[in-house]
Amino acid sequence: FETDQGWTVVTDAACPGGAWQRAVPIPCSTSRGDPAADFDGSGRCFLTQNNTIPTICNTDVDGGWTRLISPTFDLAGLQNPLLRFAYWWRNDDLDSDPYRVEVSNDDGANWVTIHTFVNQPVQWLVAEYHVADYLVLTSTMRLRFSVSDLPKNSIDEGALDAVLIFDVTCP
């Protein structure tokens, strides 16, 4: 995420704060559970509203959802593509606010949920999924990462970094 690769953000109008943005994380001085740095040390990641003033720190997802959607990519002809990414999800009251990972093989017309993370340790974690386990591989694939705080009663901080899709082949 060091350069703009064409990812888009769509946010619910009911969500006044916490939309995904690509940035160098600025840690909050009062530790609301947001990441202090990106996962891989390259500098930038996507996170749910970056701090601009470390003493204010009200940057969490509130009252709705925000979605981060990948550009279209081609997996047609691959044998066993593996999706790997690092994610961060902090939910202060452990009320199961979701961090959802979805994939589409029709350019975003329909989505299949790969996994929904809830109540995770407050740290960077790595997840891996075999994409072909969820749907037929096509040339119009997309990923979508969604987080939400419904109702608006939690401090939810999310991030995403080091997204990689590669074909796993064995001789």
C-alpha positions as CSV (number, residue, x, y, z in Angstrom):
1,F,0.0,0.0,0.0
2,E,3.0,2.3,-0.4
3,T,1.4,3.5,-3.7
4,D,-2.2,3.9,-4.8
5,Q,-3.1,0.6,-6.4
6,G,-6.7,1.5,-7.1
7,W,-8.4,0.4,-4.0
8,T,-11.7,2.2,-3.2
9,V,-13.5,3.1,0.0
10,V,-17.3,3.0,0.3
11,T,-18.7,4.2,3.7
12,D,-22.2,4.1,5.1
13,A,-23.7,7.6,5.4
14,A,-24.6,6.7,9.0
15,C,-20.9,6.3,9.8
16,P,-19.5,9.8,10.8
17,G,-16.0,8.5,11.5
18,G,-13.6,5.7,10.9
19,A,-13.6,5.4,7.1
20,W,-10.8,3.4,5.6
21,Q,-7.8,5.4,4.5
22,R,-4.3,4.7,3.2
23,A,-1.8,6.3,5.5
24,V,1.3,6.0,7.7
25,P,-0.3,5.3,11.1
26,I,0.0,8.0,13.7
27,P,-0.4,6.4,17.1
28,C,-2.9,7.9,19.6
29,S,-1.3,9.3,22.8
30,T,-4.2,7.8,24.9
31,S,-4.0,4.3,23.4
32,R,-7.5,3.6,21.9
33,G,-6.2,0.4,20.4
34,D,-5.1,1.7,17.0
35,P,-1.9,0.4,15.4
36,A,1.2,2.4,16.1
37,A,2.8,1.3,12.8
38,D,2.0,-0.7,9.7
39,F,2.6,-4.5,9.7
40,D,5.5,-5.0,7.3
41,G,7.6,-1.9,8.1
42,S,7.1,-0.3,4.7
43,G,5.3,2.7,6.1
44,R,1.7,2.8,4.8
45,C,-1.3,0.5,5.4
46,F,-5.0,1.0,5.2
47,L,-6.6,1.9,8.6
48,T,-9.9,3.1,9.9
49,Q,-9.3,6.9,10.1
50,N,-5.8,7.9,10.9
51,N,-5.0,10.2,13.8
52,T,-4.0,13.7,12.7
53,I,-3.8,15.1,16.2
54,P,-2.5,12.4,18.5
55,T,-4.0,14.0,21.6
56,I,-7.6,14.0,20.3
57,C,-7.7,10.3,19.2
58,N,-11.4,10.0,18.3
59,T,-10.7,8.0,15.1
60,D,-12.6,4.8,15.5
61,V,-15.5,3.4,13.3
62,D,-18.8,4.8,14.6
63,G,-22.4,4.1,13.9
64,G,-22.2,2.2,10.6
65,W,-19.8,0.4,8.2
66,T,-16.9,1.2,5.9
67,R,-15.7,-1.0,3.1
68,L,-12.3,-1.3,1.4
69,I,-12.6,-2.8,-2.1
70,S,-9.7,-4.0,-4.2
71,P,-9.3,-3.3,-7.9
72,T,-10.2,-6.2,-10.3
73,F,-7.6,-8.9,-10.6
74,D,-7.3,-12.0,-12.7
75,L,-7.1,-15.5,-11.1
76,A,-8.3,-17.4,-14.1
77,G,-6.0,-20.3,-14.9
78,L,-4.3,-20.4,-11.5
79,Q,-4.3,-23.8,-9.8
80,N,-4.4,-22.9,-6.0
81,P,-4.3,-19.2,-5.3
82,L,-3.6,-18.3,-1.7
83,L,-4.8,-15.0,-0.2
84,R,-2.6,-13.8,2.6
85,F,-2.9,-10.5,4.5
86,A,-2.2,-8.9,7.9
87,Y,-5.1,-7.4,9.8
88,W,-5.7,-5.5,13.0
89,W,-9.1,-5.4,14.8
90,R,-9.7,-3.9,18.2
91,N,-13.2,-3.9,19.7
92,D,-13.0,-2.5,23.3
93,D,-16.2,-4.0,24.7
94,L,-16.0,-7.4,22.9
95,D,-19.6,-7.1,21.6
96,S,-18.7,-8.9,18.3
97,D,-18.5,-5.9,16.0
98,P,-17.3,-7.6,12.7
99,Y,-14.2,-7.3,10.5
100,R,-15.5,-9.2,7.4
101,V,-13.4,-10.5,4.5
102,E,-15.2,-11.2,1.3
103,V,-14.4,-12.2,-2.3
104,S,-16.2,-11.7,-5.6
105,N,-15.7,-13.5,-8.9
106,D,-18.0,-11.2,-10.9
107,D,-16.4,-7.8,-10.4
108,G,-18.3,-7.1,-7.2
109,A,-21.8,-7.9,-8.2
110,N,-22.0,-10.7,-5.6
111,W,-19.9,-11.4,-2.6
112,V,-18.9,-14.5,-0.6
113,T,-17.8,-14.2,3.0
114,I,-14.4,-15.9,3.6
115,H,-14.2,-15.1,7.3
116,T,-15.6,-12.7,9.9
117,F,-13.2,-11.7,12.7
118,V,-14.6,-10.6,16.0
119,N,-13.0,-10.0,19.4
120,Q,-9.4,-10.4,18.3
121,P,-6.1,-9.7,20.2
122,V,-5.0,-6.1,19.9
123,Q,-2.1,-6.8,17.5
124,W,-1.2,-7.4,13.9
125,L,-2.3,-11.0,12.9
126,V,-1.9,-12.8,9.6
127,A,-4.6,-14.8,7.8
128,E,-4.4,-17.1,4.8
129,Y,-7.2,-18.6,2.7
130,H,-7.3,-20.7,-0.4
131,V,-9.5,-18.6,-2.7
132,A,-10.7,-21.6,-4.8
133,D,-12.3,-23.1,-1.7
134,Y,-14.9,-20.3,-1.8
135,L,-15.8,-19.8,-5.5
136,V,-14.8,-20.4,-9.1
137,L,-11.7,-18.5,-10.2
138,T,-12.3,-15.9,-12.9
139,S,-10.6,-12.9,-14.5
140,T,-12.9,-10.5,-12.6
141,M,-12.0,-11.1,-9.0
142,R,-12.2,-8.5,-6.2
143,L,-11.6,-8.5,-2.4
144,R,-13.7,-6.5,0.1
145,F,-12.7,-5.8,3.7
146,S,-15.6,-4.4,5.8
147,V,-15.7,-3.2,9.4
148,S,-18.6,-1.8,11.4
149,D,-19.8,-0.5,14.8
150,L,-23.6,-1.1,15.0
151,P,-24.9,0.2,17.3
152,K,-22.4,3.0,18.0
153,N,-21.3,1.8,21.4
154,S,-17.7,0.6,20.9
155,I,-14.2,1.8,20.2
156,D,-13.4,-0.2,17.0
157,E,-10.0,0.3,15.3
158,G,-9.1,-1.7,12.2
159,A,-6.2,-1.9,9.8
160,L,-5.0,-4.0,6.8
161,D,-1.6,-4.5,5.3
162,A,0.6,-6.8,3.2
163,V,-2.2,-8.2,1.0
164,L,-0.8,-10.8,-1.3
165,I,-2.3,-13.4,-3.7
166,F,0.0,-16.1,-5.1
167,D,-0.4,-19.5,-6.7
168,V,0.7,-22.4,-4.7
169,T,2.0,-25.3,-6.8
170,C,3.6,-28.5,-5.7
171,P,5.7,-30.7,-8.0
